[in-house]
Every structure is written in structure tokens, then in C-alpha cells.
């Protein structure tokens, strides 16, 4: 109705005046607009930024897929829903595995943490969030869950490798 429209117009005019006078920070509006977009849209933008930096296509695809999986497991659709506790729950789901993915090692979980933290850091540095919400998350110590012990060849193994190569 007319009264509601007049009230809204008055509010918008007042907000515009406060922005012109510097009382309202325009970054707040930008952050709110970015939070209205889906995380999938931001992931696509991040992918483009990674490619523009000259990263390999394979590396970009891998890091984007890891971040996307964490976001999906966390159930986040907007930037504001990307909380440390939700991310940790998603990383636990990666560690435990499911029907489509086997249980992951700590090294793999560390890669997932690095991917989602890189995405969160980019959101902040690109001005899409006021702060990096995942800055304090840390990775895992892969040495405590070593799946394959690397070692040097012994003499017999090295001789067999050389024979096979010749």
C-alpha cells in the first residue's frame, strides 16, 4: 500500500544519505550482497582466479573439488554458513568415508583442510567477507597416520629394477 511504500522510500533515502556521509560502510553492503550469492558461484569465481594465477588445470580442478566436497558435507550454501565447526564435521566425514569414498588418511584430510582454508582466505582477500572465518583451523599431522612407509631400495631390489629397465 501507499504508506508502506512511502516508509520504504524514506528508509532507502535515509540509508543513501548515511552512505554519502560515511556513516554506513559500503563494504557492509558488499558483504551482504556476496552472502546472498551461493557458495557454488563463489567457487566458480575462485576457480577462475586460480586459473588466472597460472595454476595447472589439474591442480585447480583438484583443489576446487576438495573444497566443494567439504562445503557439501558441511551443508553450507552461503558464506555465512561456512563455520569452523561445520567444516570440522565435514572433515570428519571425509576421514570416516562413505559408500562413494573410502576412509581418508590424515594426509588426505590435511589436503582438504588446505583447500577449504584457501577458499576462505580468498573470499576474505577478495573483499567478499569481513574476515577469514577459517583462519584458525589447523591441518593434521600425517606422520601419526602413515599408510605407506617410504624407504630406499636395498641392493637386490635396485639390481632387479635396473635389470627390468634394460
Secondary structure as a PSIPRED ss2 file (coil, helix, strand):
# PSIPRED VFORMAT (PSIPRED V4.0)

   1 X C   1.000  0.000  0.000
   2 X H   0.000  1.000  0.000
   3 X H   0.000  1.000  0.000
   4 X H   0.000  1.000  0.000
   5 X H   0.000  1.000  0.000
   6 X H   0.000  1.000  0.000
   7 X H   0.000  1.000  0.000
   8 X H   0.000  1.000  0.000
   9 X H   0.000  1.000  0.000
  10 X H   0.000  1.000  0.000
  11 X H   0.000  1.000  0.000
  12 X H   0.000  1.000  0.000
  13 X H   0.000  1.000  0.000
  14 X H   0.000  1.000  0.000
  15 X H   0.000  1.000  0.000
  16 X H   0.000  1.000  0.000
  17 X H   0.000  1.000  0.000
  18 X H   0.000  1.000  0.000
  19 X H   0.000  1.000  0.000
  20 X H   0.000  1.000  0.000
  21 X C   1.000  0.000  0.000
  22 X C   1.000  0.000  0.000
  23 X C   1.000  0.000  0.000
  24 X C   1.000  0.000  0.000
  25 X C   1.000  0.000  0.000
  26 X H   0.000  1.000  0.000
  27 X H   0.000  1.000  0.000
  28 X H   0.000  1.000  0.000
  29 X H   0.000  1.000  0.000
  30 X H   0.000  1.000  0.000
  31 X H   0.000  1.000  0.000
  32 X H   0.000  1.000  0.000
  33 X H   0.000  1.000  0.000
  34 X H   0.000  1.000  0.000
  35 X H   0.000  1.000  0.000
  36 X H   0.000  1.000  0.000
  37 X C   1.000  0.000  0.000
  38 X C   1.000  0.000  0.000
  39 X H   0.000  1.000  0.000
  40 X H   0.000  1.000  0.000
  41 X H   0.000  1.000  0.000
  42 X H   0.000  1.000  0.000
  43 X H   0.000  1.000  0.000
  44 X H   0.000  1.000  0.000
  45 X H   0.000  1.000  0.000
  46 X H   0.000  1.000  0.000
  47 X H   0.000  1.000  0.000
  48 X H   0.000  1.000  0.000
  49 X H   0.000  1.000  0.000
  50 X H   0.000  1.000  0.000
  51 X H   0.000  1.000  0.000
  52 X H   0.000  1.000  0.000
  53 X C   1.000  0.000  0.000
  54 X C   1.000  0.000  0.000
  55 X C   1.000  0.000  0.000
  56 X C   1.000  0.000  0.000
  57 X H   0.000  1.000  0.000
  58 X H   0.000  1.000  0.000
  59 X H   0.000  1.000  0.000
  60 X H   0.000  1.000  0.000
  61 X H   0.000  1.000  0.000
  62 X H   0.000  1.000  0.000
  63 X H   0.000  1.000  0.000
  64 X H   0.000  1.000  0.000
  65 X H   0.000  1.000  0.000
  66 X H   0.000  1.000  0.000
  67 X H   0.000  1.000  0.000
  68 X H   0.000  1.000  0.000
  69 X H   0.000  1.000  0.000
  70 X H   0.000  1.000  0.000
  71 X H   0.000  1.000  0.000
  72 X H   0.000  1.000  0.000
  73 X H   0.000  1.000  0.000
  74 X H   0.000  1.000  0.000
  75 X C   1.000  0.000  0.000
  76 X C   1.000  0.000  0.000
  77 X C   1.000  0.000  0.000
  78 X C   1.000  0.000  0.000
  79 X H   0.000  1.000  0.000
  80 X H   0.000  1.000  0.000
  81 X H   0.000  1.000  0.000
  82 X C   1.000  0.000  0.000
  83 X C   1.000  0.000  0.000
  84 X H   0.000  1.000  0.000
  85 X H   0.000  1.000  0.000
  86 X H   0.000  1.000  0.000
  87 X H   0.000  1.000  0.000
  88 X H   0.000  1.000  0.000
  89 X H   0.000  1.000  0.000
  90 X H   0.000  1.000  0.000
  91 X H   0.000  1.000  0.000
  92 X H   0.000  1.000  0.000
  93 X H   0.000  1.000  0.000
  94 X H   0.000  1.000  0.000
  95 X H   0.000  1.000  0.000
  96 X H   0.000  1.000  0.000
  97 X C   1.000  0.000  0.000
  98 X C   1.000  0.000  0.000
  99 X C   1.000  0.000  0.000
 100 X C   1.000  0.000  0.000
 101 X C   1.000  0.000  0.000
 102 X C   1.000  0.000  0.000
 103 X C   1.000  0.000  0.000
 104 X C   1.000  0.000  0.000
 105 X C   1.000  0.000  0.000
 106 X H   0.000  1.000  0.000
 107 X H   0.000  1.000  0.000
 108 X H   0.000  1.000  0.000
 109 X H   0.000  1.000  0.000
 110 X H   0.000  1.000  0.000
 111 X H   0.000  1.000  0.000
 112 X H   0.000  1.000  0.000
 113 X H   0.000  1.000  0.000
 114 X H   0.000  1.000  0.000
 115 X H   0.000  1.000  0.000
 116 X H   0.000  1.000  0.000
 117 X H   0.000  1.000  0.000
 118 X H   0.000  1.000  0.000
 119 X H   0.000  1.000  0.000
 120 X H   0.000  1.000  0.000
 121 X H   0.000  1.000  0.000
 122 X H   0.000  1.000  0.000
 123 X H   0.000  1.000  0.000
 124 X H   0.000  1.000  0.000
 125 X H   0.000  1.000  0.000
 126 X C   1.000  0.000  0.000
 127 X C   1.000  0.000  0.000
 128 X C   1.000  0.000  0.000
 129 X C   1.000  0.000  0.000
 130 X C   1.000  0.000  0.000
 131 X C   1.000  0.000  0.000
 132 X C   1.000  0.000  0.000
 133 X C   1.000  0.000  0.000
 134 X C   1.000  0.000  0.000
 135 X C   1.000  0.000  0.000
 136 X C   1.000  0.000  0.000
 137 X C   1.000  0.000  0.000
 138 X C   1.000  0.000  0.000
 139 X C   1.000  0.000  0.000
 140 X C   1.000  0.000  0.000
 141 X C   1.000  0.000  0.000
 142 X H   0.000  1.000  0.000
 143 X H   0.000  1.000  0.000
 144 X H   0.000  1.000  0.000
 145 X H   0.000  1.000  0.000
 146 X C   1.000  0.000  0.000
 147 X C   1.000  0.000  0.000
 148 X C   1.000  0.000  0.000
 149 X C   1.000  0.000  0.000
 150 X C   1.000  0.000  0.000
 151 X C   1.000  0.000  0.000
 152 X C   1.000  0.000  0.000
 153 X C   1.000  0.000  0.000
 154 X C   1.000  0.000  0.000
 155 X H   0.000  1.000  0.000
 156 X H   0.000  1.000  0.000
 157 X H   0.000  1.000  0.000
 158 X H   0.000  1.000  0.000
 159 X H   0.000  1.000  0.000
 160 X H   0.000  1.000  0.000
 161 X H   0.000  1.000  0.000
 162 X H   0.000  1.000  0.000
 163 X H   0.000  1.000  0.000
 164 X H   0.000  1.000  0.000
 165 X H   0.000  1.000  0.000
 166 X C   1.000  0.000  0.000
